[in-house]
Amino acid sequence: MRVGQGFDIHRFADDDRPLVLAGVHIVGEPGLLGHSDADAIAHAVSDALLGAAGLGDIGEHFPDSDPQWKGADSMQILRQVVGKVRAAGWRVENVDVNVICERPKIAPYRAAMQANLAAAVGAPVSVKGRRAEGLGSIGRVEGIACMAVALLVS
């Protein structure tokens, strides 16, 4: 049994890119700035899985210096990570995610996020929304942070 923790944070972009969280496109909200589609949830889950399996981090496998990952679908990256974890002899038991943001509200999208993530990792995933209560950059609505914990079994 192994446990991994993942974290990701992205600032909101000034352009018209879409907001994508756990593969869900959220209309009417600014997108996140990043080399890929900046899906902070998929990135945090990927890092949690890689860490638990002892396989490094998302930046080692999908570096932002590689043009191949420019605009990449982070849910596809997550599926590739799951393949690496399985190839290393691990099975995902469950994943727990906390999304920290003032907006968007996570509750209306929770079921779709959990379904997308569970389909990608092949195990139950819980997603919870948390507010920063106006504190710091997240509280000032400058971006979104995400933390994830993954449990792997052999």
C-alpha positions, 0 to 999 in steps of 0.5 A, a space after each residue: 500500500 502506498 499513499 501520494 499527495 499532489 498539489 497544483 495551482 494556476 492563476 486565471 488567464 487574461 485571454 478567452 481560454 476555457 476553464 477546464 477542471 477534471 475534464 469539465 468545461 465550465 462556461 462563463 468563468 475565466 480559464 487558467 493559465 498554463 502550458 497545457 489546458 491547465 486543469 489543476 485537478 487533473 494535474 494534482 491527481 496525476 502528481 498524487 498517483 506518480 508520487 505514490 508509485 515512486 515515479 516522480 512528478 508530472 513535470 518530469 513526465 510531461 515538461 512544460 518546456 516540451 511543445 508536445 504538451 502545449 494545450 494538451 488535454 490534462 485528462 489524457 495526461 492523467 490516463 497516461 499517468 494511470 498507465 505508468 502506475 499500473 505498469 509499475 505494478 500498482 492499482 489505484 484504490 481511491 483518490 480524494 481531491 480538495 479544490 480551493 477557489 472562490 469561484 466557480 462553485 464546485 458543487 454544481 460540477 462535482 458529479 461530472 468531475 467525480 465521474 470523469 476522474 473515476 473513469 480515468 483512474 479506474 477507482 472511486 474519486 471524491 471531489 470537494 470544493 473549499 473556499 479561501 474565505 477571501 484570504 491570499 491570492 486564491 481568496 482574491 480570485 486570482 486563481 485556483 489551487 487543488 490538493 489530491 491524495 491517492 491510495 495505491 495497492 499492489 
